[in-house]
Amino acid sequence: MKILLLGKNGQVGWELQRSLAPLGEVVALDFDSPGPLSADFSRPESLAATVRAIAPQIIVNAAAHTAVDKAESEPDLVRAINATAPGVLAREAAASGAWLMHYSTDYVFDGSGDRPWVEDSPTGPLSVYGRTKLEGEQAIRASGCRHLIFRTSWVYAVRGGNFAKTMLKLAAERDRLTVIDDQIGAPTGADLLADLTAHALRSAQTRPELAGTYHAVASGETSWHGYARHVIGVARAAGRPVKVAEHAIEPVPTSAFPTPARRPHNSRLDTRKLQHTFGLSLPPWQAGVDRLLAEVLT
Ligand SMILES: NC(=O)c1ccc[n+]([C@@H]2O[C@H](COP(=O)([O-])OP(=O)(O)OC[C@H]3O[C@@H](n4cnc5c(N)ncnc54)[C@H](OP(=O)(O)O)[C@@H]3O)[C@@H](O)[C@H]2O)c1
């Protein structure tokens, strides 16, 4: 089986290089990969020739424009990367009979209420990023290709920067921290997503009826404030330098940190469909974050 992995150096793409390896031959590209084959999503039509040249049975798209605030000022580029390019991949997948694996986001919802969103809850993106990710989903569904779309949230990875690393740094430097407590979601490891992807793709090869959209996040929920407290608590218990006292990690509303893009308050995603369909169970968000911290704090 040949698998084309796009966006191989992103948080999820990097972990997919590992998790997809047992499924077959993985051809992994990023937009600056050397050679004649383009994997530049800002030139969507160029992707068609790449898919045809590689002729994969599975296309896994981990590339995206994920800079949510920057996206507000470059909507055309974001639309090309997050919507038009996945549409081209979907068209090629439909023509060749390949599967398309794609990732989307809690930002397709408007964040109202306090109940977890299910897969067919009404969408209402608040930002350019959310709108273009939704358009990408719609283009994939409209193509008729066999696909899996995993909507996820608050992704972190050991590689590169992340919220936990930022909190560890600030906690060592400052005696007071303010962290948003009115956005609720589930921090989700790129490693978990990559493992879920491999399991789901393997099942789907023999059961095409499993195609569709699924919510894929770690279990449980927290706010950014709860996430920060957890991270700093683990660091303190591990004897790491922590200047900020626990009571000095202050909860603040989103309005305390004005940003160009609006973010949903309620990012809870109901994952029962994924768990039941694929026979998978999702670990509590703390398990993945503790594993991240075990690596970061050594
Ligand atoms: N991160 C989150 O919190 C989050 C939450 C919900 C859903 N998601 C979704 O999960 C998926 C994976 O996200 P991630 O966290 O792994 O994102 P990421 O770390 O930002 O990775 C995205 C990858 O896409 C690449 N890319 C950017 N512009 C490109 C272009 N023009 N052509 C080709 N590749 C390009 C990036 O390269 P550079 O790094 O060099 O720009 C990067 O390697 C995405 O679909 C994202 O929308 C992420």
PDBQT file of the ligand as one rigid body, heavy atoms in Angstrom, charges set to zero:
ROOT
HETATM    1  N1  LIG A 301      -2.789  23.035  16.097  1.00  0.00    +0.000 N 
HETATM    2  C1  LIG A 301      -4.020  22.967  16.619  1.00  0.00    +0.000 C 
HETATM    3  O1  LIG A 301      -4.260  23.340  17.772  1.00  0.00    +0.000 OA
HETATM    4  C2  LIG A 301      -5.152  22.389  15.810  1.00  0.00    +0.000 A 
HETATM    5  C3  LIG A 301      -6.444  22.394  16.356  1.00  0.00    +0.000 A 
HETATM    6  C4  LIG A 301      -7.492  21.856  15.606  1.00  0.00    +0.000 A 
HETATM    7  C5  LIG A 301      -7.239  21.316  14.351  1.00  0.00    +0.000 A 
HETATM    8  N2  LIG A 301      -5.993  21.351  13.837  1.00  0.00    +0.000 N 
HETATM    9  C6  LIG A 301      -5.781  20.798  12.483  1.00  0.00    +0.000 C 
HETATM   10  O2  LIG A 301      -4.916  19.671  12.572  1.00  0.00    +0.000 OA
HETATM   11  C7  LIG A 301      -4.121  19.588  11.383  1.00  0.00    +0.000 C 
HETATM   12  C8  LIG A 301      -2.660  19.493  11.760  1.00  0.00    +0.000 C 
HETATM   13  O3  LIG A 301      -2.321  20.669  12.489  1.00  0.00    +0.000 OA
HETATM   14  P1  LIG A 301      -0.901  20.866  13.192  1.00  0.00    +0.000 P 
HETATM   15  O4  LIG A 301      -1.151  21.284  14.589  1.00  0.00    +0.000 OA
HETATM   16  O5  LIG A 301      -0.027  19.690  12.918  1.00  0.00    +0.000 OA
HETATM   17  O6  LIG A 301      -0.417  22.141  12.377  1.00  0.00    +0.000 OA
HETATM   18  P2  LIG A 301       1.054  22.669  12.084  1.00  0.00    +0.000 P 
HETATM   19  O7  LIG A 301       1.996  22.128  13.100  1.00  0.00    +0.000 OA
HETATM   20  O8  LIG A 301       0.934  24.124  11.860  1.00  0.00    +0.000 OA
HETATM   21  O9  LIG A 301       1.373  21.926  10.717  1.00  0.00    +0.000 OA
HETATM   22  C9  LIG A 301       0.848  22.338   9.495  1.00  0.00    +0.000 C 
HETATM   23  C10 LIG A 301       1.871  22.030   8.435  1.00  0.00    +0.000 C 
HETATM   24  O10 LIG A 301       1.401  22.584   7.206  1.00  0.00    +0.000 OA
HETATM   25  C11 LIG A 301       2.496  23.240   6.594  1.00  0.00    +0.000 C 
HETATM   26  N3  LIG A 301       2.123  24.266   5.642  1.00  0.00    +0.000 N 
HETATM   27  C12 LIG A 301       1.855  25.581   5.872  1.00  0.00    +0.000 A 
HETATM   28  N4  LIG A 301       1.664  26.221   4.704  1.00  0.00    +0.000 NA
HETATM   29  C13 LIG A 301       1.805  25.296   3.728  1.00  0.00    +0.000 A 
HETATM   30  C14 LIG A 301       1.748  25.339   2.316  1.00  0.00    +0.000 A 
HETATM   31  N5  LIG A 301       1.521  26.490   1.636  1.00  0.00    +0.000 N 
HETATM   32  N6  LIG A 301       1.938  24.194   1.622  1.00  0.00    +0.000 NA
HETATM   33  C15 LIG A 301       2.196  23.039   2.270  1.00  0.00    +0.000 A 
HETATM   34  N7  LIG A 301       2.310  22.939   3.605  1.00  0.00    +0.000 NA
HETATM   35  C16 LIG A 301       2.102  24.057   4.328  1.00  0.00    +0.000 A 
HETATM   36  C17 LIG A 301       3.257  23.832   7.764  1.00  0.00    +0.000 C 
HETATM   37  O11 LIG A 301       4.572  24.196   7.361  1.00  0.00    +0.000 OA
HETATM   38  P3  LIG A 301       5.313  25.402   8.175  1.00  0.00    +0.000 P 
HETATM   39  O12 LIG A 301       5.267  25.022   9.615  1.00  0.00    +0.000 OA
HETATM   40  O13 LIG A 301       6.676  25.392   7.589  1.00  0.00    +0.000 OA
HETATM   41  O14 LIG A 301       4.515  26.621   7.882  1.00  0.00    +0.000 OA
HETATM   42  C18 LIG A 301       3.238  22.675   8.729  1.00  0.00    +0.000 C 
HETATM   43  O15 LIG A 301       4.274  21.745   8.460  1.00  0.00    +0.000 OA
HETATM   44  C19 LIG A 301      -4.498  20.806  10.538  1.00  0.00    +0.000 C 
HETATM   45  O16 LIG A 301      -5.472  20.442   9.598  1.00  0.00    +0.000 OA
HETATM   46  C20 LIG A 301      -5.111  21.763  11.538  1.00  0.00    +0.000 C 
HETATM   47  O17 LIG A 301      -6.029  22.649  10.926  1.00  0.00    +0.000 OA
HETATM   48  C21 LIG A 301      -4.937  21.849  14.545  1.00  0.00    +0.000 A 
ENDROOT
TORSDOF 0
